[in-house]
Amino acid sequence: MSQKVQEFNEYRSKMNEKILSNDNKIIKRIFNLDTNAFKEGHLPVKTKELLGLVASAVLRCDDCIAYHLETAHKSGVTKEEVMETLSIATLVGGTIVIPHLRKAYEYWEVLESN
């Protein structure tokens, strides 16, 4: 695993643990809802991750984009599928999404190199 991916995952895990240790019922429920929403259901996990990627790009959340790229990669999504998904996100979100598109492309390259 590349250092960039490892650092992202370590930070995410560390902060999630800290946040969840505060025993806030609402935050715990939101985290649980998010986890369950992306599980296999009527839509396959792969499709859900691509939907999450579109929403994350349109909302311009680089951490969310990285997370969905990694989970999509683990689900067997191809580079072509990612690029088509990101093209839709850029169309929907407009040119303001382009800087996030650059970061997404760079992160995908890191994931592919592992």
C-alpha positions in Angstrom: 0.0 0.0 0.0 1.4 3.4 -0.9 2.3 5.9 1.8 -0.4 8.3 0.7 -3.2 5.6 1.0 -1.8 4.3 4.2 -1.6 7.8 5.8 -5.2 8.5 4.7 -6.5 5.3 6.2 -4.5 5.7 9.4 -5.8 9.2 10.0 -9.3 8.3 9.1 -9.3 5.3 11.5 -7.7 7.3 14.3 -10.1 10.2 14.1 -13.2 7.9 13.6 -12.1 6.1 16.8 -11.8 9.3 18.7 -15.1 10.7 17.4 -17.0 7.5 18.2 -15.4 7.2 21.7 -17.4 10.3 22.7 -20.5 8.1 22.8 -22.7 10.6 20.9 -25.8 8.6 19.9 -26.5 10.8 16.9 -23.0 10.6 15.4 -22.9 6.8 16.1 -26.2 6.4 14.2 -25.0 8.5 11.3 -21.8 6.4 11.0 -23.9 3.2 11.2 -26.3 4.5 8.6 -23.4 5.3 6.3 -21.9 1.9 6.8 -25.2 0.1 6.1 -26.2 2.2 3.1 -23.1 1.0 1.2 -23.5 -2.7 1.9 -24.7 -5.1 -0.8 -28.5 -4.7 -1.4 -30.7 -4.3 -4.4 -27.7 -2.4 -5.9 -24.3 -4.0 -5.9 -21.6 -2.5 -3.7 -19.7 -1.5 -6.9 -22.7 0.7 -8.0 -23.1 2.2 -4.6 -19.5 3.2 -4.5 -19.7 4.9 -7.9 -22.8 6.7 -6.7 -21.0 7.8 -3.6 -18.1 9.0 -5.8 -20.4 11.2 -7.9 -22.0 12.7 -4.8 -18.6 13.3 -3.2 -17.1 14.9 -6.3 -20.2 17.2 -6.8 -20.0 18.1 -3.1 -16.2 18.7 -3.5 -15.2 16.4 -0.6 -11.6 15.2 -1.3 -11.6 12.8 1.7 -14.9 11.3 0.6 -13.6 11.0 -3.0 -10.5 9.1 -1.8 -12.6 6.8 0.4 -15.0 5.9 -2.4 -12.2 5.5 -4.9 -10.5 3.0 -2.6 -13.6 1.1 -1.8 -14.5 1.1 -5.5 -11.1 -0.2 -6.3 -11.5 -3.0 -3.8 -14.9 -3.8 -5.4 -13.3 -4.3 -8.8 -14.1 -1.0 -10.5 -12.0 -0.3 -13.6 -10.3 2.9 -14.5 -12.7 3.3 -17.4 -15.6 3.0 -15.0 -14.1 5.6 -12.6 -13.4 8.0 -15.4 -16.9 7.7 -16.8 -18.3 8.2 -13.3 -16.1 11.3 -12.7 -17.1 12.7 -16.1 -20.7 12.5 -15.0 -19.8 14.2 -11.7 -18.0 17.0 -13.5 -20.9 17.5 -15.8 -23.4 17.7 -12.9 -21.1 19.7 -10.6 -19.6 22.0 -13.3 -16.1 23.2 -13.8 -15.6 23.9 -10.0 -15.3 20.1 -9.7 -12.2 20.0 -12.0 -9.6 20.5 -9.1 -11.2 17.6 -7.3 -11.2 15.6 -10.5 -7.4 16.1 -10.7 -7.0 14.9 -7.1 -9.3 11.9 -7.8 -7.3 10.9 -10.9 -4.0 11.2 -8.9 -5.4 9.1 -6.1 -6.7 6.5 -8.5 -3.2 6.2 -10.0 -1.8 5.6 -6.6 -4.4 2.8 -6.0 -3.7 1.2 -9.3 0.1 1.2 -8.6 -0.4 -1.0 -5.5 
